Amino acid sequence: MTNSFSDFYESLLELVKSFEKKNTMLKIEEDLESNIISIFGENITSISRAKNGIEAVAELAYTTAEHHPYWALLYHCTQISKSSLEKWNDDFTKDELDEIEWSIDELKHTCKKLKEQLKND
């Protein structure tokens, strides 16, 4: 049996080419080894791409069990990144900066715990 995902990708490329002939520009990024294909429209911005990507990271952070030793690192970095992207063209409020500062403190605390675990091993 042939690799159906690779077959799908090849068919998708043909479909994209047919739309390019109609002046609809699409950008495809693929990681066939991981079975991932991303399709971006011609008007996508760097910020919207970054927001989309951080949502995937956030999903992992939200679904990873809190007992995983790296959970807090992933979660707090993701929260800071999401806030930064949401406010890219605006100013932060004091409350938002306080929340970021709290996440930074949590990151420092987690790093300290991880270093202590290294000493104990």
FISE-461585 format. One record per residue: residue number from 1; y, z, x of N, C-alpha, C, CB in turn. Coordinates in steps of 0.001 Angstrom, whole numbers, padded with zeros to 6 digits. Last residue first. Glycine has a CB too. Layout:
BEGIN
+-----+---------+---------+---------+---------+---------+---------+---------+---------+---------+---------+---------+---------+
: seq :     npy :     npz :     npx :    capy :    capz :    capx :     cpy :     cpz :     cpx :    cbpy :    cbpz :    cbpx :
+-----+---------+---------+---------+---------+---------+---------+---------+---------+---------+---------+---------+---------+
: NUM :       Y :       Z :       X :       Y :       Z :       X :       Y :       Z :       X :       Y :       Z :       X :
...
+-----+---------+---------+---------+---------+---------+---------+---------+---------+---------+---------+---------+---------+
//
This chain:
BEGIN
+-----+---------+---------+---------+---------+---------+---------+---------+---------+---------+---------+---------+---------+
: seq :     npy :     npz :     npx :    capy :    capz :    capx :     cpy :     cpz :     cpx :    cbpy :    cbpz :    cbpx :
+-----+---------+---------+---------+---------+---------+---------+---------+---------+---------+---------+---------+---------+
: 121 :  014519 :  041783 :  020143 :  013296 :  040951 :  020322 :  012806 :  040957 :  021752 :  013560 :  039506 :  019892 :
: 120 :  016869 :  043118 :  020090 :  015686 :  043854 :  019699 :  014402 :  043072 :  019902 :  015799 :  044264 :  018278 :
: 119 :  018714 :  041180 :  020699 :  018540 :  042283 :  021642 :  017246 :  043042 :  021379 :  019727 :  043237 :  021564 :
: 118 :  018578 :  039623 :  018385 :  018182 :  039055 :  019673 :  017892 :  040148 :  020701 :  019276 :  038122 :  020197 :
: 117 :  019685 :  041363 :  016521 :  018272 :  041009 :  016400 :  017756 :  040397 :  017694 :  018058 :  040039 :  015234 :
: 116 :  022317 :  041317 :  017357 :  021547 :  042577 :  017473 :  020065 :  042312 :  017358 :  021978 :  043587 :  016394 :
: 115 :  022990 :  038711 :  016658 :  022977 :  039096 :  018075 :  022181 :  040375 :  018280 :  024411 :  039279 :  018600 :
: 114 :  022873 :  038954 :  013880 :  021955 :  038049 :  014564 :  021875 :  038367 :  016051 :  022388 :  036600 :  014360 :
: 113 :  024987 :  040748 :  013425 :  023610 :  041119 :  013068 :  022596 :  040242 :  013788 :  023404 :  041015 :  011553 :
: 112 :  027121 :  039147 :  014288 :  026844 :  040425 :  014957 :  025406 :  040869 :  014676 :  027847 :  041516 :  014489 :
: 111 :  027021 :  037121 :  012408 :  026793 :  036814 :  013834 :  026439 :  038078 :  014604 :  028043 :  036149 :  014459 :
: 110 :  027702 :  038608 :  010119 :  026389 :  037970 :  010218 :  026054 :  037637 :  011667 :  026343 :  036698 :  009359 :
: 109 :  030341 :  039322 :  010746 :  029337 :  040366 :  010512 :  027925 :  039794 :  010665 :  029515 :  040986 :  009105 :
: 108 :  031538 :  036802 :  010841 :  031517 :  037651 :  012039 :  030443 :  038721 :  011912 :  032896 :  038307 :  012268 :
: 107 :  031208 :  036050 :  008157 :  030608 :  035258 :  009235 :  030486 :  036083 :  010511 :  031441 :  033992 :  009502 :
: 106 :  032782 :  037977 :  006934 :  031343 :  037945 :  006650 :  030604 :  037129 :  007707 :  031080 :  037360 :  005248 :
: 105 :  035275 :  037202 :  007896 :  034747 :  038524 :  008242 :  033242 :  038592 :  008016 :  035449 :  039611 :  007421 :
: 104 :  035421 :  034731 :  006604 :  035401 :  034780 :  008069 :  034860 :  036120 :  008546 :  036812 :  034539 :  008643 :
: 103 :  035578 :  035592 :  003959 :  034421 :  034807 :  004393 :  034306 :  034798 :  005911 :  034519 :  033372 :  003865 :
: 102 :  038086 :  036856 :  004077 :  036896 :  037651 :  003765 :  035636 :  036905 :  004218 :  036828 :  037964 :  002242 :
: 101 :  039683 :  034605 :  004527 :  039626 :  035655 :  005542 :  038402 :  036548 :  005329 :  040914 :  036500 :  005514 :
: 100 :  039315 :  033328 :  002087 :  038858 :  032683 :  003325 :  038717 :  033725 :  004427 :  039841 :  031561 :  003762 :
:  99 :  040590 :  035212 :  000447 :  039169 :  034891 :  000238 :  038567 :  034227 :  001477 :  038998 :  033969 : -000988 :
:  98 :  043181 :  035049 :  001417 :  042459 :  036325 :  001510 :  040959 :  036103 :  001352 :  042966 :  037318 :  000439 :
:  97 :  043766 :  032449 :  000658 :  043668 :  032765 :  002087 :  042967 :  034096 :  002314 :  045058 :  032796 :  002723 :
:  96 :  043809 :  032856 : -002102 :  042844 :  031921 : -001522 :  042670 :  032182 : -000027 :  043292 :  030465 : -001758 :
:  95 :  045960 :  034659 : -002336 :  044610 :  035049 : -002760 :  043541 :  034142 : -002157 :  044508 :  035022 : -004284 :
:  94 :  048083 :  033038 : -001464 :  047716 :  034230 : -000695 :  046298 :  034660 : -001052 :  048714 :  035385 : -000957 :
:  93 :  047140 :  029572 : -001738 :  047812 :  030770 : -002232 :  047394 :  031932 : -001342 :  047463 :  031051 : -003741 :
:  92 :  047640 :  026629 :  000252 :  046814 :  027745 : -000190 :  047705 :  028831 : -000798 :  045981 :  028313 :  000990 :
:  91 :  049055 :  023524 : -000819 :  049137 :  024763 : -000049 :  048176 :  025793 : -000629 :  050585 :  025313 : -000040 :
:  90 :  047471 :  020262 : -000731 :  048250 :  021337 : -001346 :  048316 :  022529 : -000404 :  047639 :  021754 : -002705 :
:  89 :  045611 :  018495 :  000168 :  046975 :  017996 : -000043 :  047888 :  019022 : -000692 :  046942 :  016754 : -000893 :
:  88 :  043329 :  020137 :  000399 :  043723 :  019240 :  001481 :  045171 :  018774 :  001371 :  042813 :  018043 :  001505 :
:  87 :  042045 :  021926 : -001223 :  043475 :  022145 : -000987 :  044057 :  021192 :  000041 :  043709 :  023562 : -000541 :
:  86 :  039415 :  021116 : -001137 :  040105 :  021152 : -002430 :  041612 :  021252 : -002256 :  039602 :  022323 : -003266 :
:  85 :  038828 :  021477 :  001568 :  038859 :  020131 :  001004 :  039595 :  020089 : -000329 :  037448 :  019606 :  000827 :
:  84 :  038958 :  024281 :  001751 :  039820 :  023438 :  002581 :  039938 :  022031 :  002007 :  039283 :  023374 :  004011 :
:  83 :  036929 :  025062 : -000003 :  038321 :  025446 : -000262 :  039280 :  024552 :  000504 :  038557 :  026915 :  000117 :
:  82 :  034701 :  023985 :  001334 :  035045 :  023542 : -000019 :  036496 :  023861 : -000330 :  034125 :  024197 : -001058 :
:  81 :  034797 :  025481 :  003747 :  034940 :  024022 :  003761 :  035343 :  023492 :  002392 :  033635 :  023363 :  004212 :
:  80 :  034336 :  028056 :  002792 :  035584 :  027758 :  003501 :  035835 :  026251 :  003498 :  035533 :  028297 :  004957 :
:  79 :  031761 :  027669 :  001720 :  032867 :  028102 :  000865 :  034215 :  027788 :  001508 :  032762 :  029604 :  000573 :
:  78 :  030325 :  026972 :  004027 :  030440 :  026031 :  002922 :  031617 :  026398 :  002021 :  029137 :  025996 :  002110 :
:  77 :  030464 :  029316 :  005470 :  031047 :  028095 :  006031 :  031271 :  027054 :  004939 :  030138 :  027521 :  007135 :
:  76 :  029031 :  030966 :  003689 :  030460 :  031213 :  003927 :  031149 :  030015 :  004575 :  030639 :  032444 :  004808 :
:  75 :  026394 :  029762 :  003709 :  027154 :  029997 :  002479 :  028655 :  030126 :  002751 :  026644 :  031256 :  001782 :
:  74 :  025603 :  029742 :  006414 :  025708 :  028507 :  005645 :  026615 :  028693 :  004428 :  024318 :  028037 :  005202 :
:  73 :  025667 :  032509 :  006978 :  026413 :  031546 :  007789 :  026659 :  030268 :  006991 :  025651 :  031228 :  009098 :
:  72 :  023920 :  033555 :  005074 :  025340 :  033923 :  005017 :  026195 :  032970 :  005845 :  025539 :  035362 :  005508 :
:  71 :  021402 :  032413 :  005900 :  021997 :  032139 :  004598 :  023497 :  032409 :  004588 :  021318 :  032971 :  003531 :
:  70 :  019989 :  032980 :  008121 :  021149 :  032101 :  008286 :  021889 :  031829 :  006979 :  020713 :  030794 :  008891 :
:  69 :  017834 :  034616 :  007334 :  018819 :  035131 :  008299 :  020071 :  034271 :  008448 :  018174 :  035271 :  009635 :
:  68 :  017200 :  034927 :  003884 :  017084 :  034073 :  005070 :  018174 :  034485 :  006058 :  017204 :  032545 :  004695 :
:  67 :  017803 :  036369 :  001655 :  017144 :  037105 :  002739 :  016935 :  036239 :  003986 :  015799 :  037644 :  002257 :
:  66 :  018809 :  034656 : -000234 :  019760 :  035464 :  000528 :  019107 :  036224 :  001680 :  020448 :  036441 : -000390 :
:  65 :  017359 :  031422 : -000307 :  017235 :  032859 : -000569 :  018158 :  033659 :  000343 :  015779 :  033319 : -000381 :
:  64 :  019250 :  028674 : -001264 :  018526 :  029342 : -000190 :  018509 :  030831 : -000474 :  019165 :  029047 :  001195 :
:  63 :  020912 :  027658 : -003168 :  019502 :  027789 : -003521 :  018664 :  028453 : -002434 :  018934 :  026438 : -003827 :
:  62 :  023438 :  027575 : -002063 :  023255 :  028308 : -003321 :  021787 :  028543 : -003642 :  023909 :  027555 : -004462 :
:  61 :  023036 :  025954 :  000175 :  023487 :  027341 :  000352 :  023227 :  028163 : -000902 :  024982 :  027382 :  000706 :
:  60 :  022342 :  023555 : -001070 :  021381 :  024227 : -000204 :  021760 :  025694 : -000038 :  021305 :  023532 :  001169 :
:  59 :  024781 :  023078 : -002359 :  023545 :  023211 : -003146 :  022464 :  023910 : -002332 :  023043 :  021827 : -003615 :
:  58 :  026470 :  022772 : -000167 :  026643 :  023917 : -001061 :  025388 :  024146 : -001893 :  027856 :  023707 : -001979 :
:  57 :  025599 :  020333 :  000799 :  025419 :  021529 :  001626 :  025529 :  022784 :  000756 :  026469 :  021567 :  002774 :
:  56 :  026429 :  018743 : -001329 :  025008 :  018772 : -000964 :  024705 :  020004 : -000122 :  024613 :  017490 : -000197 :
:  55 :  029161 :  019205 : -001214 :  028424 :  019611 : -002418 :  026925 :  019671 : -002141 :  028707 :  018639 : -003579 :
:  54 :  029859 :  017991 :  001117 :  029851 :  019455 :  001112 :  029149 :  019977 : -000144 :  031296 :  020009 :  001192 :
:  53 :  029733 :  015292 :  000322 :  028800 :  015828 :  001307 :  028717 :  017338 :  001278 :  029191 :  015380 :  002677 :
:  52 :  031862 :  015157 : -001480 :  030512 :  014839 : -001926 :  029476 :  015427 : -000976 :  030328 :  013324 : -002039 :
:  51 :  033982 :  015752 :  000236 :  033696 :  016628 : -000914 :  032280 :  016401 : -001418 :  034710 :  016384 : -002054 :
:  50 :  033827 :  013534 :  001938 :  033593 :  014872 :  002472 :  033263 :  015849 :  001342 :  034823 :  015360 :  003262 :
:  49 :  034495 :  011499 :  000145 :  033186 :  011488 :  000822 :  032839 :  012869 :  001339 :  033178 :  010478 :  001982 :
:  48 :  037080 :  012281 : -000499 :  036064 :  012276 : -001553 :  034662 :  012210 : -000963 :  036287 :  011097 : -002504 :
:  47 :  038282 :  012009 :  002065 :  038244 :  013313 :  001387 :  037165 :  013321 :  000313 :  039619 :  013646 :  000762 :
:  46 :  038063 :  009288 :  002562 :  037396 :  010241 :  003454 :  037262 :  011601 :  002791 :  038166 :  010375 :  004774 :
:  45 :  037490 :  007511 : -000523 :  038339 :  008036 :  000545 :  037527 :  008991 :  001415 :  039588 :  008753 : -000039 :
:  44 :  036471 :  004480 : -002055 :  036155 :  005848 : -001648 :  037075 :  006261 : -000502 :  034663 :  005974 : -001227 :
:  43 :  036701 :  001922 : -002996 :  037889 :  002772 : -003033 :  037617 :  004215 : -002617 :  038474 :  002757 : -004413 :
:  42 :  034215 :  000667 : -002970 :  035243 :  000220 : -002028 :  036466 :  001124 : -001990 :  035673 : -001172 : -002373 :
:  41 :  031576 :  003143 : -003223 :  032430 :  002074 : -003722 :  033558 :  001785 : -002746 :  032998 :  002438 : -005092 :
:  40 :  028555 :  003782 : -001572 :  029951 :  004125 : -001761 :  030707 :  002907 : -002268 :  030571 :  004649 : -000453 :
:  39 :  025394 :  005131 : -001611 :  026177 :  003948 : -001936 :  027592 :  004409 : -002243 :  025558 :  003156 : -003141 :
:  38 :  022751 :  006247 :  000399 :  024036 :  006557 : -000221 :  024788 :  005256 : -000435 :  024868 :  007549 :  000654 :
:  37 :  019434 :  007169 :  000524 :  020344 :  006032 :  000497 :  021606 :  006493 : -000214 :  019700 :  004780 : -000215 :
:  36 :  016674 :  008634 :  002038 :  018021 :  008833 :  001506 :  018796 :  007521 :  001620 :  018761 :  009985 :  002260 :
:  35 :  014190 :  009205 :  003333 :  014243 :  008662 :  001973 :  015591 :  008915 :  001301 :  013131 :  009263 :  001129 :
:  34 :  014179 :  009797 :  005960 :  014312 :  010939 :  005040 :  014351 :  010508 :  003581 :  015569 :  011728 :  005366 :
:  33 :  013994 :  007247 :  006984 :  013001 :  008226 :  007391 :  012994 :  009444 :  006454 :  013264 :  008668 :  008830 :
:  32 :  016273 :  006021 :  006069 :  015001 :  005676 :  005446 :  013900 :  006654 :  005811 :  014593 :  004281 :  005843 :
:  31 :  019132 :  006535 :  005428 :  018276 :  007299 :  006330 :  016884 :  007138 :  005743 :  018720 :  008846 :  006460 :
:  30 :  022016 :  004510 :  005017 :  020620 :  004836 :  004741 :  020034 :  005697 :  005846 :  019795 :  003562 :  004577 :
:  29 :  024809 :  003533 :  003209 :  024320 :  004272 :  004374 :  022902 :  004700 :  004051 :  025238 :  005515 :  004723 :
:  28 :  026767 :  000892 :  002082 :  025484 :  001594 :  001987 :  025209 :  002288 :  003311 :  024325 :  000613 :  001623 :
:  27 :  029528 :  000030 :  000209 :  029062 :  000448 :  001530 :  027783 :  001242 :  001316 :  030152 :  001300 :  002299 :
:  26 :  030753 : -002813 : -001517 :  030009 : -001562 : -001514 :  029602 : -001245 : -000083 :  028765 : -001643 : -002444 :
:  25 :  033012 : -004782 : -003245 :  032572 : -004319 : -001934 :  031928 : -002934 : -002064 :  033763 : -004280 : -000939 :
:  24 :  032916 : -007395 : -005182 :  032770 : -005947 : -005329 :  032181 : -005434 : -004028 :  031863 : -005563 : -006570 :
:  23 :  032947 : -010176 : -005219 :  034073 : -009434 : -004633 :  034073 : -007947 : -004967 :  035365 : -010035 : -005094 :
:  22 :  030618 : -011319 : -005840 :  031564 : -011176 : -006961 :  032788 : -010363 : -006534 :  030874 : -010500 : -008175 :
:  21 :  029243 : -011017 : -003542 :  029617 : -012390 : -003897 :  030605 : -012416 : -005054 :  028376 : -013204 : -004258 :
:  20 :  028690 : -008339 : -003783 :  029693 : -008750 : -002797 :  030152 : -010177 : -003049 :  029133 : -008622 : -001376 :
:  19 :  026615 : -008424 : -005600 :  027907 : -007892 : -006040 :  029010 : -008248 : -005060 :  027832 : -006376 : -006212 :
:  18 :  024607 : -009455 : -003995 :  024995 : -010201 : -005199 :  026334 : -009707 : -005732 :  023914 : -010073 : -006287 :
:  17 :  024361 : -007447 : -002090 :  024869 : -008763 : -001677 :  025331 : -009571 : -002888 :  023784 : -009544 : -000902 :
:  16 :  023204 : -005478 : -003710 :  024538 : -005265 : -003144 :  025151 : -006596 : -002723 :  024473 : -004299 : -001939 :
:  15 :  020700 : -006677 : -004151 :  021594 : -006397 : -005275 :  023035 : -006220 : -004794 :  021129 : -005140 : -006031 :
:  14 :  019695 : -006655 : -001541 :  019887 : -007938 : -002240 :  020844 : -007759 : -003419 :  018525 : -008505 : -002735 :
:  13 :  019541 : -003903 : -001135 :  020417 : -004720 : -000293 :  020700 : -006071 : -000942 :  019791 : -004924 :  001091 :
:  12 :  017559 : -003270 : -003004 :  018918 : -002770 : -003191 :  019912 : -003577 : -002370 :  019001 : -001290 : -002813 :
:  11 :  015333 : -004366 : -001806 :  015794 : -004905 : -003089 :  017234 : -004490 : -003366 :  014879 : -004434 : -004231 :
:  10 :  015189 : -002668 :  000411 :  015377 : -004105 :  000612 :  015877 : -004775 : -000675 :  014059 : -004758 :  001077 :
:   9 :  014725 : -000219 : -000925 :  015915 : -000408 : -000095 :  016210 : -001895 :  000101 :  015735 :  000283 :  001270 :
:   8 :  012201 : -000683 : -002065 :  013358 : -000421 : -002919 :  014652 : -000690 : -002154 :  013333 :  001033 : -003439 :
:   7 :  010711 : -000867 :  000267 :  010801 : -002020 : -000641 :  012010 : -001872 : -001557 :  009504 : -002162 : -001481 :
:   6 :  011002 :  001734 :  001170 :  011530 :  000630 :  001983 :  011679 : -000631 :  001142 :  010609 :  000355 :  003191 :
:   5 :  009608 :  002973 : -000896 :  011019 :  003278 : -000688 :  011683 :  002195 :  000161 :  011178 :  004655 : -000021 :
:   4 :  007002 :  002004 : -000680 :  007790 :  001626 : -001854 :  009274 :  001944 : -001669 :  007259 :  002338 : -003093 :
:   3 :  005291 :  000644 :  001836 :  006209 :  001740 :  001606 :  007158 :  001365 :  000472 :  006992 :  002084 :  002895 :
:   2 :  002241 : -000775 :  000532 :  003469 : -000818 :  001308 :  004356 :  000377 :  000959 :  004219 : -002139 :  001062 :
:   1 : -001193 :  000000 :  000850 :  000000 :  000000 :  000000 :  001247 :  000000 :  000888 :  000003 :  001235 : -000963 :
+-----+---------+---------+---------+---------+---------+---------+---------+---------+---------+---------+---------+---------+
//
